[in-house]
Amino acid sequence: MKKSIYDDEYRELIARLIEKRKSKGITQKQLAEKMGIDNTIISKAENCVRRLDVIELLNICRALDIKLNDILVE
């Protein structure tokens, strides 16, 4: 069994998150600033170098003003 960070569904979730961020015209740096975190955290998460936990994912959704359902893989 492969780790979930490499799972196709996880990568699709991250792709949807990136798509939502870009559609709002927000850069990784702007998102990180809005969240009060270092932009490398966003970069590593979006490049699947670092796995997001549920609370981090919720915080990103809140910062982007989207619902978690907007990015969940069906």
PDB file of N, CA, C, O and CB in Angstrom:
ATOM      1  N   MET A   1       0.847  -1.184   0.000  1.00  0.00           N
ATOM      2  CA  MET A   1       0.000   0.000   0.000  1.00  0.00           C
ATOM      3  C   MET A   1       0.890   1.244   0.000  1.00  0.00           C
ATOM      4  O   MET A   1       1.785   1.383   0.833  1.00  0.00           O
ATOM      5  CB  MET A   1      -0.962   0.000   1.228  1.00  0.00           C
ATOM      6  N   LYS A   2       0.627   2.142  -0.948  1.00  0.00           N
ATOM      7  CA  LYS A   2       1.441   3.354  -1.001  1.00  0.00           C
ATOM      8  C   LYS A   2       0.927   4.388  -0.009  1.00  0.00           C
ATOM      9  O   LYS A   2      -0.247   4.377   0.362  1.00  0.00           O
ATOM     10  CB  LYS A   2       1.449   3.938  -2.422  1.00  0.00           C
ATOM     11  N   LYS A   3       1.814   5.279   0.418  1.00  0.00           N
ATOM     12  CA  LYS A   3       1.438   6.315   1.364  1.00  0.00           C
ATOM     13  C   LYS A   3       0.429   7.258   0.722  1.00  0.00           C
ATOM     14  O   LYS A   3       0.452   7.485  -0.488  1.00  0.00           O
ATOM     15  CB  LYS A   3       2.679   7.091   1.846  1.00  0.00           C
ATOM     16  N   SER A   4      -0.457   7.804   1.551  1.00  0.00           N
ATOM     17  CA  SER A   4      -1.528   8.645   1.017  1.00  0.00           C
ATOM     18  C   SER A   4      -1.020   9.927   0.380  1.00  0.00           C
ATOM     19  O   SER A   4      -1.727  10.521  -0.433  1.00  0.00           O
ATOM     20  CB  SER A   4      -2.497   8.985   2.107  1.00  0.00           C
ATOM     21  N   ILE A   5       0.179  10.372   0.722  1.00  0.00           N
ATOM     22  CA  ILE A   5       0.715  11.587   0.109  1.00  0.00           C
ATOM     23  C   ILE A   5       0.964  11.364  -1.382  1.00  0.00           C
ATOM     24  O   ILE A   5       0.999  12.315  -2.163  1.00  0.00           O
ATOM     25  CB  ILE A   5       2.022  12.020   0.814  1.00  0.00           C
ATOM     26  N   TYR A   6       1.134  10.111  -1.766  1.00  0.00           N
ATOM     27  CA  TYR A   6       1.366   9.803  -3.164  1.00  0.00           C
ATOM     28  C   TYR A   6       0.109   9.281  -3.853  1.00  0.00           C
ATOM     29  O   TYR A   6       0.123   9.023  -5.057  1.00  0.00           O
ATOM     30  CB  TYR A   6       2.479   8.793  -3.290  1.00  0.00           C
ATOM     31  N   ASP A   7      -0.946   9.128  -3.119  1.00  0.00           N
ATOM     32  CA  ASP A   7      -2.200   8.611  -3.632  1.00  0.00           C
ATOM     33  C   ASP A   7      -2.807   9.572  -4.648  1.00  0.00           C
ATOM     34  O   ASP A   7      -2.740  10.790  -4.483  1.00  0.00           O
ATOM     35  CB  ASP A   7      -3.177   8.361  -2.489  1.00  0.00           C
ATOM     36  N   ASP A   8      -3.392   9.016  -5.689  1.00  0.00           N
ATOM     37  CA  ASP A   8      -4.003   9.835  -6.741  1.00  0.00           C
ATOM     38  C   ASP A   8      -5.107  10.735  -6.186  1.00  0.00           C
ATOM     39  O   ASP A   8      -5.239  11.883  -6.612  1.00  0.00           O
ATOM     40  CB  ASP A   8      -4.570   8.939  -7.845  1.00  0.00           C
ATOM     41  N   GLU A   9      -5.888  10.235  -5.257  1.00  0.00           N
ATOM     42  CA  GLU A   9      -6.967  11.036  -4.677  1.00  0.00           C
ATOM     43  C   GLU A   9      -6.421  12.218  -3.881  1.00  0.00           C
ATOM     44  O   GLU A   9      -6.994  13.307  -3.911  1.00  0.00           O
ATOM     45  CB  GLU A   9      -7.847  10.168  -3.781  1.00  0.00           C
ATOM     46  N   TYR A  10      -5.310  12.002  -3.167  1.00  0.00           N
ATOM     47  CA  TYR A  10      -4.691  13.106  -2.422  1.00  0.00           C
ATOM     48  C   TYR A  10      -4.181  14.159  -3.397  1.00  0.00           C
ATOM     49  O   TYR A  10      -4.391  15.354  -3.188  1.00  0.00           O
ATOM     50  CB  TYR A  10      -3.530  12.591  -1.523  1.00  0.00           C
ATOM     51  N   ARG A  11      -3.523  13.727  -4.445  1.00  0.00           N
ATOM     52  CA  ARG A  11      -3.000  14.667  -5.446  1.00  0.00           C
ATOM     53  C   ARG A  11      -4.138  15.431  -6.126  1.00  0.00           C
ATOM     54  O   ARG A  11      -3.990  16.614  -6.432  1.00  0.00           O
ATOM     55  CB  ARG A  11      -2.160  13.916  -6.503  1.00  0.00           C
ATOM     56  N   GLU A  12      -5.255  14.773  -6.362  1.00  0.00           N
ATOM     57  CA  GLU A  12      -6.410  15.444  -6.956  1.00  0.00           C
ATOM     58  C   GLU A  12      -6.979  16.488  -5.985  1.00  0.00           C
ATOM     59  O   GLU A  12      -7.375  17.576  -6.403  1.00  0.00           O
ATOM     60  CB  GLU A  12      -7.499  14.411  -7.339  1.00  0.00           C
ATOM     61  N   LEU A  13      -7.017  16.158  -4.713  1.00  0.00           N
ATOM     62  CA  LEU A  13      -7.470  17.107  -3.699  1.00  0.00           C
ATOM     63  C   LEU A  13      -6.585  18.352  -3.702  1.00  0.00           C
ATOM     64  O   LEU A  13      -7.089  19.475  -3.666  1.00  0.00           O
ATOM     65  CB  LEU A  13      -7.468  16.449  -2.302  1.00  0.00           C
ATOM     66  N   ILE A  14      -5.285  18.155  -3.745  1.00  0.00           N
ATOM     67  CA  ILE A  14      -4.342  19.273  -3.771  1.00  0.00           C
ATOM     68  C   ILE A  14      -4.512  20.074  -5.061  1.00  0.00           C
ATOM     69  O   ILE A  14      -4.460  21.304  -5.038  1.00  0.00           O
ATOM     70  CB  ILE A  14      -2.886  18.763  -3.639  1.00  0.00           C
ATOM     71  N   ALA A  15      -4.713  19.391  -6.175  1.00  0.00           N
ATOM     72  CA  ALA A  15      -4.929  20.088  -7.454  1.00  0.00           C
ATOM     73  C   ALA A  15      -6.171  20.966  -7.388  1.00  0.00           C
ATOM     74  O   ALA A  15      -6.169  22.086  -7.900  1.00  0.00           O
ATOM     75  CB  ALA A  15      -5.061  19.073  -8.611  1.00  0.00           C
ATOM     76  N   ARG A  16      -7.217  20.473  -6.769  1.00  0.00           N
ATOM     77  CA  ARG A  16      -8.433  21.274  -6.620  1.00  0.00           C
ATOM     78  C   ARG A  16      -8.193  22.479  -5.716  1.00  0.00           C
ATOM     79  O   ARG A  16      -8.705  23.569  -5.970  1.00  0.00           O
ATOM     80  CB  ARG A  16      -9.570  20.417  -6.057  1.00  0.00           C
ATOM     81  N   LEU A  17      -7.424  22.277  -4.680  1.00  0.00           N
ATOM     82  CA  LEU A  17      -7.091  23.369  -3.770  1.00  0.00           C
ATOM     83  C   LEU A  17      -6.298  24.448  -4.508  1.00  0.00           C
ATOM     84  O   LEU A  17      -6.573  25.637  -4.350  1.00  0.00           O
ATOM     85  CB  LEU A  17      -6.287  22.843  -2.558  1.00  0.00           C
ATOM     86  N   ILE A  18      -5.328  24.040  -5.303  1.00  0.00           N
ATOM     87  CA  ILE A  18      -4.529  24.983  -6.099  1.00  0.00           C
ATOM     88  C   ILE A  18      -5.431  25.730  -7.080  1.00  0.00           C
ATOM     89  O   ILE A  18      -5.318  26.945  -7.241  1.00  0.00           O
ATOM     90  CB  ILE A  18      -3.394  24.239  -6.864  1.00  0.00           C
ATOM     91  N   GLU A  19      -6.323  24.989  -7.730  1.00  0.00           N
ATOM     92  CA  GLU A  19      -7.236  25.598  -8.694  1.00  0.00           C
ATOM     93  C   GLU A  19      -8.099  26.678  -8.034  1.00  0.00           C
ATOM     94  O   GLU A  19      -8.295  27.753  -8.600  1.00  0.00           O
ATOM     95  CB  GLU A  19      -8.128  24.525  -9.330  1.00  0.00           C
ATOM     96  N   LYS A  20      -8.609  26.390  -6.847  1.00  0.00           N
ATOM     97  CA  LYS A  20      -9.435  27.363  -6.119  1.00  0.00           C
ATOM     98  C   LYS A  20      -8.612  28.592  -5.751  1.00  0.00           C
ATOM     99  O   LYS A  20      -9.074  29.724  -5.892  1.00  0.00           O
ATOM    100  CB  LYS A  20     -10.037  26.725  -4.847  1.00  0.00           C
ATOM    101  N   ARG A  21      -7.377  28.358  -5.273  1.00  0.00           N
ATOM    102  CA  ARG A  21      -6.508  29.477  -4.888  1.00  0.00           C
ATOM    103  C   ARG A  21      -6.233  30.371  -6.090  1.00  0.00           C
ATOM    104  O   ARG A  21      -6.355  31.594  -6.007  1.00  0.00           O
ATOM    105  CB  ARG A  21      -5.179  28.959  -4.292  1.00  0.00           C
ATOM    106  N   LYS A  22      -5.863  29.755  -7.203  1.00  0.00           N
ATOM    107  CA  LYS A  22      -5.536  30.526  -8.407  1.00  0.00           C
ATOM    108  C   LYS A  22      -6.755  31.241  -8.979  1.00  0.00           C
ATOM    109  O   LYS A  22      -6.643  32.361  -9.477  1.00  0.00           O
ATOM    110  CB  LYS A  22      -4.935  29.612  -9.467  1.00  0.00           C
ATOM    111  N   SER A  23      -7.919  30.597  -8.908  1.00  0.00           N
ATOM    112  CA  SER A  23      -9.135  31.219  -9.445  1.00  0.00           C
ATOM    113  C   SER A  23      -9.518  32.474  -8.664  1.00  0.00           C
ATOM    114  O   SER A  23     -10.218  33.347  -9.179  1.00  0.00           O
ATOM    115  CB  SER A  23     -10.294  30.220  -9.421  1.00  0.00           C
ATOM    116  N   LYS A  24      -9.059  32.554  -7.433  1.00  0.00           N
ATOM    117  CA  LYS A  24      -9.310  33.743  -6.611  1.00  0.00           C
ATOM    118  C   LYS A  24      -8.197  34.780  -6.762  1.00  0.00           C
ATOM    119  O   LYS A  24      -8.243  35.847  -6.150  1.00  0.00           O
ATOM    120  CB  LYS A  24      -9.452  33.347  -5.140  1.00  0.00           C
ATOM    121  N   GLY A  25      -7.190  34.450  -7.591  1.00  0.00           N
ATOM    122  CA  GLY A  25      -6.097  35.380  -7.833  1.00  0.00           C
ATOM    123  C   GLY A  25      -5.177  35.558  -6.635  1.00  0.00           C
ATOM    124  O   GLY A  25      -4.586  36.621  -6.448  1.00  0.00           O
ATOM    125  N   ILE A  26      -5.059  34.514  -5.829  1.00  0.00           N
ATOM    126  CA  ILE A  26      -4.235  34.574  -4.622  1.00  0.00           C
ATOM    127  C   ILE A  26      -2.964  33.755  -4.849  1.00  0.00           C
ATOM    128  O   ILE A  26      -3.023  32.608  -5.293  1.00  0.00           O
ATOM    129  CB  ILE A  26      -5.021  34.047  -3.375  1.00  0.00           C
ATOM    130  N   THR A  27      -1.825  34.354  -4.541  1.00  0.00           N
ATOM    131  CA  THR A  27      -0.553  33.645  -4.656  1.00  0.00           C
ATOM    132  C   THR A  27      -0.318  32.807  -3.404  1.00  0.00           C
ATOM    133  O   THR A  27      -0.992  32.981  -2.389  1.00  0.00           O
ATOM    134  CB  THR A  27       0.616  34.637  -4.874  1.00  0.00           C
ATOM    135  N   GLN A  28       0.639  31.903  -3.494  1.00  0.00           N
ATOM    136  CA  GLN A  28       1.016  31.118  -2.316  1.00  0.00           C
ATOM    137  C   GLN A  28       1.455  32.043  -1.183  1.00  0.00           C
ATOM    138  O   GLN A  28       1.096  31.839  -0.024  1.00  0.00           O
ATOM    139  CB  GLN A  28       2.145  30.118  -2.663  1.00  0.00           C
ATOM    140  N   LYS A  29       2.227  33.048  -1.533  1.00  0.00           N
ATOM    141  CA  LYS A  29       2.729  33.990  -0.523  1.00  0.00           C
ATOM    142  C   LYS A  29       1.583  34.744   0.134  1.00  0.00           C
ATOM    143  O   LYS A  29       1.570  34.912   1.353  1.00  0.00           O
ATOM    144  CB  LYS A  29       3.717  34.985  -1.155  1.00  0.00           C
ATOM    145  N   GLN A  30       0.622  35.198  -0.661  1.00  0.00           N
ATOM    146  CA  GLN A  30      -0.521  35.923  -0.101  1.00  0.00           C
ATOM    147  C   GLN A  30      -1.348  35.025   0.817  1.00  0.00           C
ATOM    148  O   GLN A  30      -1.806  35.460   1.873  1.00  0.00           O
ATOM    149  CB  GLN A  30      -1.404  36.478  -1.226  1.00  0.00           C
ATOM    150  N   LEU A  31      -1.534  33.784   0.411  1.00  0.00           N
ATOM    151  CA  LEU A  31      -2.279  32.842   1.241  1.00  0.00           C
ATOM    152  C   LEU A  31      -1.562  32.615   2.563  1.00  0.00           C
ATOM    153  O   LEU A  31      -2.179  32.633   3.628  1.00  0.00           O
ATOM    154  CB  LEU A  31      -2.475  31.508   0.504  1.00  0.00           C
ATOM    155  N   ALA A  32      -0.266  32.403   2.486  1.00  0.00           N
ATOM    156  CA  ALA A  32       0.519  32.188   3.704  1.00  0.00           C
ATOM    157  C   ALA A  32       0.455  33.409   4.620  1.00  0.00           C
ATOM    158  O   ALA A  32       0.304  33.263   5.833  1.00  0.00           O
ATOM    159  CB  ALA A  32       1.979  31.870   3.350  1.00  0.00           C
ATOM    160  N   GLU A  33       0.567  34.592   4.059  1.00  0.00           N
ATOM    161  CA  GLU A  33       0.488  35.812   4.859  1.00  0.00           C
ATOM    162  C   GLU A  33      -0.869  35.929   5.533  1.00  0.00           C
ATOM    163  O   GLU A  33      -0.957  36.304   6.702  1.00  0.00           O
ATOM    164  CB  GLU A  33       0.752  37.044   3.990  1.00  0.00           C
ATOM    165  N   LYS A  34      -1.915  35.613   4.805  1.00  0.00           N
ATOM    166  CA  LYS A  34      -3.273  35.672   5.350  1.00  0.00           C
ATOM    167  C   LYS A  34      -3.431  34.699   6.516  1.00  0.00           C
ATOM    168  O   LYS A  34      -4.170  34.962   7.465  1.00  0.00           O
ATOM    169  CB  LYS A  34      -4.309  35.360   4.254  1.00  0.00           C
ATOM    170  N   MET A  35      -2.727  33.573   6.431  1.00  0.00           N
ATOM    171  CA  MET A  35      -2.816  32.548   7.471  1.00  0.00           C
ATOM    172  C   MET A  35      -1.802  32.761   8.591  1.00  0.00           C
ATOM    173  O   MET A  35      -1.888  32.121   9.638  1.00  0.00           O
ATOM    174  CB  MET A  35      -2.617  31.177   6.862  1.00  0.00           C
ATOM    175  N   GLY A  36      -0.842  33.658   8.373  1.00  0.00           N
ATOM    176  CA  GLY A  36       0.185  33.897   9.389  1.00  0.00           C
ATOM    177  C   GLY A  36       1.211  32.783   9.475  1.00  0.00           C
ATOM    178  O   GLY A  36       1.737  32.491  10.549  1.00  0.00           O
ATOM    179  N   ILE A  37       1.497  32.153   8.321  1.00  0.00           N
ATOM    180  CA  ILE A  37       2.479  31.073   8.278  1.00  0.00           C
ATOM    181  C   ILE A  37       3.511  31.366   7.196  1.00  0.00           C
ATOM    182  O   ILE A  37       3.322  32.271   6.383  1.00  0.00           O
ATOM    183  CB  ILE A  37       1.792  29.707   8.021  1.00  0.00           C
ATOM    184  N   ASP A  38       4.585  30.612   7.185  1.00  0.00           N
ATOM    185  CA  ASP A  38       5.632  30.766   6.175  1.00  0.00           C
ATOM    186  C   ASP A  38       5.129  30.217   4.844  1.00  0.00           C
ATOM    187  O   ASP A  38       4.462  29.183   4.807  1.00  0.00           O
ATOM    188  CB  ASP A  38       6.942  30.042   6.610  1.00  0.00           C
ATOM    189  N   ASN A  39       5.445  30.904   3.762  1.00  0.00           N
ATOM    190  CA  ASN A  39       4.948  30.475   2.448  1.00  0.00           C
ATOM    191  C   ASN A  39       5.526  29.137   1.996  1.00  0.00           C
ATOM    192  O   ASN A  39       4.964  28.507   1.100  1.00  0.00           O
ATOM    193  CB  ASN A  39       5.265  31.527   1.415  1.00  0.00           C
ATOM    194  N   THR A  40       6.626  28.687   2.588  1.00  0.00           N
ATOM    195  CA  THR A  40       7.170  27.379   2.208  1.00  0.00           C
ATOM    196  C   THR A  40       6.225  26.253   2.627  1.00  0.00           C
ATOM    197  O   THR A  40       6.238  25.181   2.022  1.00  0.00           O
ATOM    198  CB  THR A  40       8.559  27.168   2.844  1.00  0.00           C
ATOM    199  N   ILE A  41       5.415  26.482   3.646  1.00  0.00           N
ATOM    200  CA  ILE A  41       4.444  25.466   4.063  1.00  0.00           C
ATOM    201  C   ILE A  41       3.420  25.250   2.952  1.00  0.00           C
ATOM    202  O   ILE A  41       3.078  24.113   2.628  1.00  0.00           O
ATOM    203  CB  ILE A  41       3.735  25.884   5.385  1.00  0.00           C
ATOM    204  N   ILE A  42       2.936  26.341   2.374  1.00  0.00           N
ATOM    205  CA  ILE A  42       1.980  26.244   1.274  1.00  0.00           C
ATOM    206  C   ILE A  42       2.648  25.612   0.055  1.00  0.00           C
ATOM    207  O   ILE A  42       2.071  24.732  -0.584  1.00  0.00           O
ATOM    208  CB  ILE A  42       1.413  27.638   0.918  1.00  0.00           C
ATOM    209  N   SER A  43       3.847  26.052  -0.264  1.00  0.00           N
ATOM    210  CA  SER A  43       4.571  25.523  -1.413  1.00  0.00           C
ATOM    211  C   SER A  43       4.801  24.019  -1.283  1.00  0.00           C
ATOM    212  O   SER A  43       4.542  23.267  -2.223  1.00  0.00           O
ATOM    213  CB  SER A  43       5.906  26.245  -1.572  1.00  0.00           C
ATOM    214  N   LYS A  44       5.278  23.587  -0.140  1.00  0.00           N
ATOM    215  CA  LYS A  44       5.542  22.158   0.069  1.00  0.00           C
ATOM    216  C   LYS A  44       4.260  21.343   0.027  1.00  0.00           C
ATOM    217  O   LYS A  44       4.248  20.229  -0.497  1.00  0.00           O
ATOM    218  CB  LYS A  44       6.252  21.936   1.404  1.00  0.00           C
ATOM    219  N   ALA A  45       3.183  21.886   0.574  1.00  0.00           N
ATOM    220  CA  ALA A  45       1.902  21.175   0.540  1.00  0.00           C
ATOM    221  C   ALA A  45       1.395  21.045  -0.894  1.00  0.00           C
ATOM    222  O   ALA A  45       0.929  19.979  -1.298  1.00  0.00           O
ATOM    223  CB  ALA A  45       0.857  21.903   1.409  1.00  0.00           C
ATOM    224  N   GLU A  46       1.487  22.128  -1.658  1.00  0.00           N
ATOM    225  CA  GLU A  46       0.996  22.106  -3.036  1.00  0.00           C
ATOM    226  C   GLU A  46       1.858  21.235  -3.947  1.00  0.00           C
ATOM    227  O   GLU A  46       1.383  20.758  -4.978  1.00  0.00           O
ATOM    228  CB  GLU A  46       0.939  23.516  -3.586  1.00  0.00           C
ATOM    229  N   ASN A  47       3.093  21.030  -3.583  1.00  0.00           N
ATOM    230  CA  ASN A  47       3.981  20.165  -4.373  1.00  0.00           C
ATOM    231  C   ASN A  47       4.027  18.739  -3.828  1.00  0.00           C
ATOM    232  O   ASN A  47       4.831  17.920  -4.272  1.00  0.00           O
ATOM    233  CB  ASN A  47       5.392  20.747  -4.402  1.00  0.00           C
ATOM    234  N   CYS A  48       3.152  18.453  -2.859  1.00  0.00           N
ATOM    235  CA  CYS A  48       3.058  17.128  -2.231  1.00  0.00           C
ATOM    236  C   CYS A  48       4.364  16.672  -1.601  1.00  0.00           C
ATOM    237  O   CYS A  48       4.668  15.479  -1.562  1.00  0.00           O
ATOM    238  CB  CYS A  48       2.616  16.110  -3.248  1.00  0.00           C
ATOM    239  N   VAL A  49       5.125  17.626  -1.116  1.00  0.00           N
ATOM    240  CA  VAL A  49       6.340  17.317  -0.367  1.00  0.00           C
ATOM    241  C   VAL A  49       5.969  17.166   1.107  1.00  0.00           C
ATOM    242  O   VAL A  49       6.605  16.423   1.854  1.00  0.00           O
ATOM    243  CB  VAL A  49       7.431  18.429  -0.565  1.00  0.00           C
ATOM    244  N   ARG A  50       4.935  17.884   1.498  1.00  0.00           N
ATOM    245  CA  ARG A  50       4.454  17.890   2.877  1.00  0.00           C
ATOM    246  C   ARG A  50       2.956  17.621   2.859  1.00  0.00           C
ATOM    247  O   ARG A  50       2.219  18.240   2.092  1.00  0.00           O
ATOM    248  CB  ARG A  50       4.775  19.248   3.589  1.00  0.00           C
ATOM    249  N   ARG A  51       2.512  16.711   3.693  1.00  0.00           N
ATOM    250  CA  ARG A  51       1.100  16.364   3.734  1.00  0.00           C
ATOM    251  C   ARG A  51       0.363  17.278   4.706  1.00  0.00           C
ATOM    252  O   ARG A  51       0.831  17.545   5.813  1.00  0.00           O
ATOM    253  CB  ARG A  51       0.915  14.889   4.133  1.00  0.00           C
ATOM    254  N   LEU A  52      -0.797  17.750   4.269  1.00  0.00           N
ATOM    255  CA  LEU A  52      -1.646  18.583   5.117  1.00  0.00           C
ATOM    256  C   LEU A  52      -2.442  17.708   6.067  1.00  0.00           C
ATOM    257  O   LEU A  52      -2.915  16.634   5.696  1.00  0.00           O
ATOM    258  CB  LEU A  52      -2.593  19.452   4.265  1.00  0.00           C
ATOM    259  N   ASP A  53      -2.584  18.184   7.306  1.00  0.00           N
ATOM    260  CA  ASP A  53      -3.516  17.490   8.179  1.00  0.00           C
ATOM    261  C   ASP A  53      -4.882  18.159   8.043  1.00  0.00           C
ATOM    262  O   ASP A  53      -5.007  19.183   7.371  1.00  0.00           O
ATOM    263  CB  ASP A  53      -3.023  17.503   9.664  1.00  0.00           C
ATOM    264  N   VAL A  54      -5.878  17.599   8.661  1.00  0.00           N
ATOM    265  CA  VAL A  54      -7.252  18.070   8.488  1.00  0.00           C
ATOM    266  C   VAL A  54      -7.416  19.513   8.956  1.00  0.00           C
ATOM    267  O   VAL A  54      -8.092  20.299   8.291  1.00  0.00           O
ATOM    268  CB  VAL A  54      -8.219  17.167   9.247  1.00  0.00           C
ATOM    269  N   ILE A  55      -6.824  19.869  10.063  1.00  0.00           N
ATOM    270  CA  ILE A  55      -6.951  21.228  10.595  1.00  0.00           C
ATOM    271  C   ILE A  55      -6.282  22.227   9.660  1.00  0.00           C
ATOM    272  O   ILE A  55      -6.828  23.303   9.415  1.00  0.00           O
ATOM    273  CB  ILE A  55      -6.335  21.322  12.006  1.00  0.00           C
ATOM    274  N   GLU A  56      -5.116  21.889   9.139  1.00  0.00           N
ATOM    275  CA  GLU A  56      -4.450  22.776   8.173  1.00  0.00           C
ATOM    276  C   GLU A  56      -5.309  22.960   6.929  1.00  0.00           C
ATOM    277  O   GLU A  56      -5.432  24.071   6.414  1.00  0.00           O
ATOM    278  CB  GLU A  56      -3.067  22.214   7.782  1.00  0.00           C
ATOM    279  N   LEU A  57      -5.895  21.885   6.452  1.00  0.00           N
ATOM    280  CA  LEU A  57      -6.749  21.953   5.280  1.00  0.00           C
ATOM    281  C   LEU A  57      -7.953  22.853   5.539  1.00  0.00           C
ATOM    282  O   LEU A  57      -8.322  23.663   4.688  1.00  0.00           O
ATOM    283  CB  LEU A  57      -7.208  20.554   4.875  1.00  0.00           C
ATOM    284  N   LEU A  58      -8.563  22.710   6.709  1.00  0.00           N
ATOM    285  CA  LEU A  58      -9.689  23.583   7.072  1.00  0.00           C
ATOM    286  C   LEU A  58      -9.258  25.043   7.141  1.00  0.00           C
ATOM    287  O   LEU A  58      -9.983  25.927   6.685  1.00  0.00           O
ATOM    288  CB  LEU A  58     -10.287  23.153   8.419  1.00  0.00           C
ATOM    289  N   ASN A  59      -8.088  25.299   7.707  1.00  0.00           N
ATOM    290  CA  ASN A  59      -7.584  26.674   7.807  1.00  0.00           C
ATOM    291  C   ASN A  59      -7.328  27.277   6.432  1.00  0.00           C
ATOM    292  O   ASN A  59      -7.602  28.457   6.213  1.00  0.00           O
ATOM    293  CB  ASN A  59      -6.300  26.710   8.637  1.00  0.00           C
ATOM    294  N   ILE A  60      -6.811  26.489   5.516  1.00  0.00           N
ATOM    295  CA  ILE A  60      -6.592  26.972   4.147  1.00  0.00           C
ATOM    296  C   ILE A  60      -7.935  27.286   3.492  1.00  0.00           C
ATOM    297  O   ILE A  60      -8.086  28.322   2.845  1.00  0.00           O
ATOM    298  CB  ILE A  60      -5.807  25.921   3.305  1.00  0.00           C
ATOM    299  N   CYS A  61      -8.903  26.400   3.659  1.00  0.00           N
ATOM    300  CA  CYS A  61     -10.232  26.648   3.095  1.00  0.00           C
ATOM    301  C   CYS A  61     -10.824  27.937   3.649  1.00  0.00           C
ATOM    302  O   CYS A  61     -11.395  28.729   2.899  1.00  0.00           O
ATOM    303  CB  CYS A  61     -11.170  25.470   3.388  1.00  0.00           C
ATOM    304  N   ARG A  62     -10.695  28.149   4.940  1.00  0.00           N
ATOM    305  CA  ARG A  62     -11.212  29.381   5.550  1.00  0.00           C
ATOM    306  C   ARG A  62     -10.498  30.605   4.980  1.00  0.00           C
ATOM    307  O   ARG A  62     -11.134  31.615   4.677  1.00  0.00           O
ATOM    308  CB  ARG A  62     -11.046  29.338   7.086  1.00  0.00           C
ATOM    309  N   ALA A  63      -9.185  30.512   4.836  1.00  0.00           N
ATOM    310  CA  ALA A  63      -8.412  31.640   4.311  1.00  0.00           C
ATOM    311  C   ALA A  63      -8.798  31.941   2.861  1.00  0.00           C
ATOM    312  O   ALA A  63      -8.748  33.095   2.433  1.00  0.00           O
ATOM    313  CB  ALA A  63      -6.903  31.347   4.407  1.00  0.00           C
ATOM    314  N   LEU A  64      -9.179  30.916   2.110  1.00  0.00           N
ATOM    315  CA  LEU A  64      -9.602  31.092   0.721  1.00  0.00           C
ATOM    316  C   LEU A  64     -11.101  31.396   0.617  1.00  0.00           C
ATOM    317  O   LEU A  64     -11.619  31.655  -0.469  1.00  0.00           O
ATOM    318  CB  LEU A  64      -9.268  29.841  -0.089  1.00  0.00           C
ATOM    319  N   ASP A  65     -11.775  31.361   1.746  1.00  0.00           N
ATOM    320  CA  ASP A  65     -13.221  31.589   1.807  1.00  0.00           C
ATOM    321  C   ASP A  65     -13.969  30.584   0.927  1.00  0.00           C
ATOM    322  O   ASP A  65     -14.850  30.940   0.145  1.00  0.00           O
ATOM    323  CB  ASP A  65     -13.557  33.030   1.369  1.00  0.00           C
ATOM    324  N   ILE A  66     -13.582  29.313   1.088  1.00  0.00           N
ATOM    325  CA  ILE A  66     -14.276  28.225   0.394  1.00  0.00           C
ATOM    326  C   ILE A  66     -14.661  27.178   1.433  1.00  0.00           C
ATOM    327  O   ILE A  66     -14.155  27.178   2.555  1.00  0.00           O
ATOM    328  CB  ILE A  66     -13.379  27.597  -0.741  1.00  0.00           C
ATOM    329  N   LYS A  67     -15.561  26.293   1.040  1.00  0.00           N
ATOM    330  CA  LYS A  67     -15.969  25.192   1.905  1.00  0.00           C
ATOM    331  C   LYS A  67     -15.129  23.969   1.572  1.00  0.00           C
ATOM    332  O   LYS A  67     -14.698  23.778   0.435  1.00  0.00           O
ATOM    333  CB  LYS A  67     -17.484  24.885   1.748  1.00  0.00           C
ATOM    334  N   LEU A  68     -14.911  23.157   2.579  1.00  0.00           N
ATOM    335  CA  LEU A  68     -14.146  21.931   2.363  1.00  0.00           C
ATOM    336  C   LEU A  68     -14.775  21.084   1.258  1.00  0.00           C
ATOM    337  O   LEU A  68     -14.061  20.457   0.474  1.00  0.00           O
ATOM    338  CB  LEU A  68     -14.054  21.119   3.666  1.00  0.00           C
ATOM    339  N   ASN A  69     -16.092  21.063   1.192  1.00  0.00           N
ATOM    340  CA  ASN A  69     -16.793  20.297   0.143  1.00  0.00           C
ATOM    341  C   ASN A  69     -16.416  20.747  -1.257  1.00  0.00           C
ATOM    342  O   ASN A  69     -16.517  19.968  -2.204  1.00  0.00           O
ATOM    343  CB  ASN A  69     -18.296  20.420   0.319  1.00  0.00           C
ATOM    344  N   ASP A  70     -15.976  22.015  -1.404  1.00  0.00           N
ATOM    345  CA  ASP A  70     -15.607  22.540  -2.711  1.00  0.00           C
ATOM    346  C   ASP A  70     -14.382  21.848  -3.312  1.00  0.00           C
ATOM    347  O   ASP A  70     -14.168  21.899  -4.523  1.00  0.00           O
ATOM    348  CB  ASP A  70     -15.350  24.016  -2.607  1.00  0.00           C
ATOM    349  N   ILE A  71     -13.590  21.211  -2.473  1.00  0.00           N
ATOM    350  CA  ILE A  71     -12.361  20.601  -2.974  1.00  0.00           C
ATOM    351  C   ILE A  71     -12.301  19.096  -2.747  1.00  0.00           C
ATOM    352  O   ILE A  71     -11.357  18.443  -3.192  1.00  0.00           O
ATOM    353  CB  ILE A  71     -11.175  21.249  -2.324  1.00  0.00           C
ATOM    354  N   LEU A  72     -13.282  18.542  -2.069  1.00  0.00           N
ATOM    355  CA  LEU A  72     -13.256  17.115  -1.798  1.00  0.00           C
ATOM    356  C   LEU A  72     -13.371  16.320  -3.087  1.00  0.00           C
ATOM    357  O   LEU A  72     -14.105  16.692  -4.002  1.00  0.00           O
ATOM    358  CB  LEU A  72     -14.377  16.733  -0.839  1.00  0.00           C
ATOM    359  N   VAL A  73     -12.636  15.223  -3.144  1.00  0.00           N
ATOM    360  CA  VAL A  73     -12.652  14.325  -4.288  1.00  0.00           C
ATOM    361  C   VAL A  73     -13.881  13.439  -4.164  1.00  0.00           C
ATOM    362  O   VAL A  73     -14.152  12.873  -3.104  1.00  0.00           O
ATOM    363  CB  VAL A  73     -11.340  13.474  -4.372  1.00  0.00           C
ATOM    364  N   GLU A  74     -14.598  13.330  -5.230  1.00  0.00           N
ATOM    365  CA  GLU A  74     -15.818  12.501  -5.202  1.00  0.00           C
ATOM    366  C   GLU A  74     -15.514  11.068  -5.461  1.00  0.00           C
ATOM    367  O   GLU A  74     -16.422  10.237  -5.473  1.00  0.00           O
ATOM    368  CB  GLU A  74     -16.824  12.983  -6.211  1.00  0.00           C
TER     369      GLU A  74
END
